[in-house]
């Protein structure tokens, strides 16, 4: 009768083998978390086929643009014709440029505008994946680097979802001459509505920091600092004069509907303020109600456009 191989080892060696197996499995899990689907980003090589599946025949153009003195910013563009107006999309947290893949695939939009989706610092394929940017000022600066490079002198319509909302608000505060209009979708803009659950601090430091995907840690980190950043810009909301459309679902459980009242109260000087409120859709109306967001974009293009 043969003796199982494992039984030939001494007890101390068995324990070492068990711990080796456990450690290997644990390390494999961590690596998969950091580099696999939890990275929440689509490689450039997959974009063409994903767009084609959604009916977009135009090929994407990829940009890696150096923001002077900062990072190289990655962006994906459809229809790079400089005769068309420009729409720039900013994702939430966590996320990446592919949050707007279905918008870049939308032929109703690409027929009338250039479309560019940007990987915000800390996410996607922008330099420094997993290294978050906690200031809205530098987030806006990264967007400006992309806009200035691909459409110099042209005004842009900015669409921002969730944390992308305050980023585009800061952008127009810093670069008002570059903006034709803002569309804030489920935006986190009211500092009084920012919550700080106990786990936010716990996962920000080791050992829990090591156990979550880098994209999620980066997200937690930037959200942790968001309230302070929003308070910094409170005096600057009155400076916004461009058209603004706010879209929000009443049952949003992640970003409270009260952000709409804040926008109405603060955007007193914009040339055309509009609210689109939905009874249902939660925080994910960017995808579940793309028809509503698309119409808001097309309406702004028609009424205000972009240009030099």
C-alpha positions as CSV (number, residue, x, y, z in Angstrom):
1,X,0.0,0.0,0.0
2,X,1.4,3.3,-1.0
3,X,1.8,6.1,1.6
4,X,0.4,9.5,0.5
5,X,3.3,11.8,-0.4
6,X,2.1,14.5,2.1
7,X,2.3,11.9,5.0
8,X,6.1,11.4,4.4
9,X,6.8,14.9,5.7
10,X,7.4,15.8,9.3
11,X,4.8,17.9,11.1
12,X,6.8,21.1,11.0
13,X,7.4,20.7,7.3
14,X,3.7,20.0,6.8
15,X,2.8,23.2,8.5
16,X,5.3,25.1,6.3
17,X,3.8,23.6,3.2
18,X,0.3,24.5,4.3
19,X,1.4,28.1,5.0
20,X,3.2,28.2,1.6
21,X,0.0,27.1,-0.2
22,X,-2.1,29.6,1.7
23,X,0.4,32.4,1.1
24,X,0.6,31.6,-2.6
25,X,-3.2,31.6,-2.9
26,X,-3.4,34.8,-1.0
27,X,-0.7,36.5,-3.1
28,X,-2.4,35.3,-6.3
29,X,-5.7,36.8,-5.1
30,X,-4.0,40.1,-4.3
31,X,-2.3,40.2,-7.7
32,X,-5.6,39.4,-9.5
33,X,-7.3,42.2,-7.5
34,X,-4.6,44.7,-8.4
35,X,-4.2,43.8,-12.1
36,X,-7.4,42.1,-13.2
37,X,-11.0,43.1,-13.5
38,X,-10.9,45.1,-10.3
39,X,-8.5,47.5,-12.0
40,X,-11.6,48.9,-13.7
41,X,-10.0,50.0,-17.0
42,X,-10.1,48.8,-20.6
43,X,-6.8,48.5,-22.5
44,X,-6.5,50.5,-25.7
45,X,-6.4,47.3,-27.8
46,X,-9.9,46.3,-26.7
47,X,-11.6,49.6,-27.4
48,X,-12.1,49.2,-31.2
49,X,-13.9,45.9,-30.9
50,X,-16.0,47.1,-27.9
51,X,-17.1,50.2,-29.9
52,X,-17.9,48.1,-32.9
53,X,-20.1,45.8,-30.8
54,X,-22.1,48.9,-29.9
55,X,-22.4,50.1,-33.5
56,X,-19.6,52.6,-33.7
57,X,-17.8,52.4,-37.0
58,X,-15.3,55.2,-36.3
59,X,-12.0,54.0,-34.9
60,X,-10.8,55.5,-31.6
61,X,-7.8,57.7,-31.3
62,X,-5.7,57.4,-28.2
63,X,-3.8,60.3,-26.5
64,X,-1.1,60.3,-23.9
65,X,-0.7,64.0,-23.1
66,X,1.9,65.5,-20.8
67,X,0.5,68.0,-18.3
68,X,3.5,70.2,-17.8
69,X,5.1,69.6,-14.4
70,X,2.6,66.9,-13.6
71,X,1.6,63.5,-15.1
72,X,0.9,62.1,-18.6
73,X,-2.9,62.0,-19.0
74,X,-4.5,59.3,-21.1
75,X,-7.6,59.9,-23.1
76,X,-9.7,58.2,-25.8
77,X,-11.2,60.2,-28.6
78,X,-13.8,59.6,-31.3
79,X,-14.1,61.7,-34.5
80,X,-11.0,64.0,-34.1
81,X,-12.3,66.5,-36.7
82,X,-11.2,70.0,-35.6
83,X,-14.2,71.5,-37.4
84,X,-16.6,69.9,-34.9
85,X,-17.4,71.0,-31.3
86,X,-15.7,69.1,-28.5
87,X,-17.4,67.2,-25.7
88,X,-15.1,65.9,-22.8
89,X,-16.3,63.3,-20.4
90,X,-15.1,62.9,-16.8
91,X,-15.7,59.6,-14.9
92,X,-16.6,59.2,-11.2
93,X,-14.8,57.3,-8.5
94,X,-13.6,54.7,-9.0
95,X,-13.7,54.5,-12.8
96,X,-11.9,55.2,-16.0
97,X,-12.5,56.5,-19.5
98,X,-14.5,53.4,-20.4
99,X,-17.3,54.6,-18.1
100,X,-18.3,56.5,-21.3
101,X,-17.6,53.8,-23.8
102,X,-21.3,53.7,-24.8
103,X,-21.3,57.5,-25.3
104,X,-18.3,57.3,-27.6
105,X,-20.1,54.6,-29.4
106,X,-23.3,56.7,-29.7
107,X,-23.5,57.7,-33.4
108,X,-26.0,60.4,-32.6
109,X,-23.3,62.2,-30.6
110,X,-20.3,61.3,-32.9
111,X,-22.2,62.6,-35.9
112,X,-22.2,66.2,-34.5
113,X,-19.2,66.4,-32.1
114,X,-15.7,65.2,-31.2
115,X,-15.9,63.0,-28.1
116,X,-13.1,62.5,-25.7
117,X,-13.2,60.5,-22.5
118,X,-10.3,61.1,-20.0
119,X,-8.7,58.9,-17.4
120,X,-8.6,61.0,-14.3
121,X,-5.3,60.9,-12.3
122,X,-5.1,57.7,-10.3
123,X,-7.3,55.7,-12.7
124,X,-7.3,54.1,-16.1
125,X,-4.0,54.5,-18.0
126,X,-3.1,57.9,-16.9
127,X,0.4,57.9,-15.4
128,X,0.3,56.9,-11.7
129,X,-2.5,54.2,-11.6
130,X,-3.5,53.8,-8.0
131,X,-1.9,57.0,-7.0
132,X,-4.8,59.4,-6.4
133,X,-4.9,63.1,-6.9
134,X,-6.7,64.6,-3.9
135,X,-6.9,68.2,-5.1
136,X,-9.6,69.4,-7.5
137,X,-7.2,72.1,-8.8
138,X,-4.7,69.5,-10.3
139,X,-7.6,67.3,-11.5
140,X,-8.9,70.3,-13.5
141,X,-5.3,71.0,-14.6
142,X,-5.1,67.5,-16.0
143,X,-8.3,68.0,-18.0
144,X,-7.0,71.4,-19.3
145,X,-3.9,69.7,-20.6
146,X,-6.0,67.3,-22.7
147,X,-8.4,70.0,-24.0
148,X,-5.7,72.4,-24.8
149,X,-3.7,69.8,-26.7
150,X,-6.4,68.3,-28.9
151,X,-8.6,71.5,-29.4
152,X,-6.5,74.6,-28.7
153,X,-8.6,77.7,-28.4
154,X,-11.8,75.8,-28.6
155,X,-14.5,75.9,-26.0
156,X,-15.6,72.6,-24.6
157,X,-18.8,71.1,-23.2
158,X,-17.9,69.1,-20.1
159,X,-19.9,66.1,-18.8
160,X,-19.0,64.9,-15.3
161,X,-20.5,62.0,-13.4
162,X,-20.3,61.7,-9.6
163,X,-16.9,63.0,-8.5
164,X,-16.4,64.1,-12.1
165,X,-19.0,66.7,-11.3
166,X,-16.9,68.8,-8.9
167,X,-13.9,68.3,-11.3
168,X,-15.7,70.0,-14.2
169,X,-17.0,72.7,-11.8
170,X,-13.4,73.4,-10.7
171,X,-12.4,73.4,-14.4
172,X,-14.8,76.2,-15.3
173,X,-13.7,78.2,-12.2
174,X,-10.1,78.0,-13.3
175,X,-10.5,78.1,-17.1
176,X,-13.8,80.0,-17.8
177,X,-12.6,81.0,-21.2
178,X,-12.4,77.3,-22.3
179,X,-15.9,76.2,-21.4
180,X,-19.1,76.3,-23.4
181,X,-21.2,74.5,-20.9
182,X,-21.4,71.9,-18.1
183,X,-23.5,68.8,-17.6
184,X,-23.3,67.5,-14.1
185,X,-24.7,64.0,-13.7
186,X,-25.3,62.8,-10.1
187,X,-22.5,65.2,-9.0
188,X,-21.0,65.3,-5.5
189,X,-20.8,69.0,-5.1
190,X,-22.3,70.0,-1.7
191,X,-19.7,69.6,1.1
192,X,-22.4,69.4,3.7
193,X,-23.6,66.2,2.2
194,X,-20.3,64.4,2.1
195,X,-20.4,61.4,4.5
196,X,-17.4,59.9,6.3
197,X,-18.1,56.3,7.3
198,X,-15.8,54.7,9.8
199,X,-14.3,52.3,7.2
200,X,-13.1,55.2,5.1
201,X,-10.1,55.8,7.5
202,X,-9.6,52.1,8.2
203,X,-9.0,51.1,4.5
204,X,-6.8,54.1,3.9
205,X,-3.9,52.7,5.9
206,X,-2.1,49.3,6.2
207,X,-2.9,46.5,6.5
208,X,-6.3,46.9,4.9
209,X,-4.9,49.3,2.3
210,X,-2.8,46.3,1.0
211,X,-5.9,44.1,0.7
212,X,-8.0,46.1,-1.6
213,X,-7.5,46.9,-5.4
214,X,-5.5,50.0,-6.1
215,X,-8.4,51.6,-7.9
216,X,-10.6,51.2,-4.9
217,X,-8.0,52.6,-2.5
218,X,-7.4,55.5,-4.8
219,X,-11.1,56.2,-4.9
220,X,-11.4,56.0,-1.1
221,X,-8.5,58.4,-0.8
222,X,-9.8,61.1,-3.1
223,X,-13.3,60.9,-1.6
224,X,-11.8,61.2,1.9
225,X,-10.4,64.6,0.9
226,X,-13.4,65.7,-1.2
227,X,-15.3,67.6,1.5
228,X,-12.4,69.9,2.2
229,X,-11.8,70.5,-1.5
230,X,-15.5,71.4,-2.0
231,X,-15.3,73.9,0.9
232,X,-12.3,75.6,-0.8
233,X,-14.3,76.4,-3.9
234,X,-17.5,77.6,-2.2
235,X,-16.8,81.2,-2.9
236,X,-16.2,80.5,-6.6
237,X,-19.5,79.1,-7.6
238,X,-20.9,82.6,-8.3
239,X,-18.2,83.1,-10.9
240,X,-19.7,80.4,-13.2
241,X,-21.5,82.1,-16.0
242,X,-21.7,79.3,-18.7
243,X,-24.8,77.2,-19.2
244,X,-25.2,74.4,-16.7
245,X,-27.5,71.3,-16.7
246,X,-27.8,69.2,-13.6
247,X,-29.2,65.7,-13.9
248,X,-30.0,63.7,-10.7
249,X,-32.2,60.8,-9.6
250,X,-34.3,61.4,-6.5
251,X,-33.5,57.9,-5.2
252,X,-29.7,58.2,-5.5
253,X,-28.4,56.4,-2.4
254,X,-24.7,57.2,-3.0
255,X,-24.8,60.9,-3.8
256,X,-27.8,62.6,-2.1
257,X,-30.5,64.3,-4.2
258,X,-29.9,67.4,-2.0
259,X,-26.9,68.2,-4.3
260,X,-29.5,69.5,-6.8
261,X,-30.7,72.1,-4.3
262,X,-27.1,73.1,-3.7
263,X,-26.5,73.6,-7.4
264,X,-29.7,75.7,-7.7
265,X,-28.6,77.9,-4.8
266,X,-25.0,78.4,-6.0
267,X,-25.3,78.7,-9.7
268,X,-27.1,82.1,-9.6
269,X,-25.0,83.7,-12.4
270,X,-24.9,81.0,-15.1
271,X,-26.5,82.1,-18.3
272,X,-28.8,79.1,-18.6
273,X,-29.4,76.8,-15.6
274,X,-31.5,73.7,-16.0
275,X,-32.5,70.7,-13.8
276,X,-33.5,67.3,-15.0
277,X,-34.7,65.2,-12.0
278,X,-35.7,61.6,-12.3
279,X,-37.8,59.7,-9.7
280,X,-35.9,56.5,-10.3
281,X,-32.5,55.5,-11.5
282,X,-30.3,55.7,-8.4
283,X,-26.7,56.8,-8.9
284,X,-26.3,54.9,-12.2
285,X,-28.4,57.1,-14.4
286,X,-25.3,57.8,-16.5
287,X,-25.8,54.3,-18.0
288,X,-29.5,53.4,-17.2
289,X,-30.8,56.7,-18.6
290,X,-28.3,57.4,-21.4
291,X,-31.2,58.7,-23.4
292,X,-31.7,61.5,-20.9
293,X,-28.0,62.5,-20.8
294,X,-27.7,62.3,-24.5
295,X,-30.6,64.6,-25.0
296,X,-29.1,67.1,-22.5
297,X,-25.9,67.0,-24.4
298,X,-27.6,67.5,-27.8
299,X,-29.7,70.3,-26.4
300,X,-26.7,72.2,-25.1
301,X,-24.9,71.7,-28.4
302,X,-27.8,73.0,-30.3
303,X,-28.4,76.0,-28.1
304,X,-24.9,77.0,-27.1
305,X,-22.5,75.0,-29.2
306,X,-18.8,75.3,-29.0
307,X,-16.3,77.2,-31.0
308,X,-13.2,79.4,-31.1
